[in-house]
């Protein structure tokens, strides 16, 4: 989903094309985007090692979820073929 943003500084409307990352310290990253017209920075969020660990866990769970959905579709097709033949 692409959102249109209106810059607080220059009042131009733009779409976020890419989030940027800047290390704040050894542990914390600032995730942000900039206005393409005036370069004002907007912070989206911060992440530390706890957040990065949770994101990795979510990615693993999403992969497992996708595998289960695929398996269920195959089983449903097999059942349909068995009982509708």
CORVENGI-V851809 format. One record per helix or strand. SS is the DSSP state (helix for helix, strand for strand). FROM is the first residue (numbers start at 1). TO is the last residue. Records with the same first field share a line. If there is no record, write none. Layout:
# CORVENGI-V851809
SS->FROM-TO, FROM-TO
This chain:
# CORVENGI-V851809
strand->4-6, 13-15, 20-23, 29-34, 41-47
helix->49-84
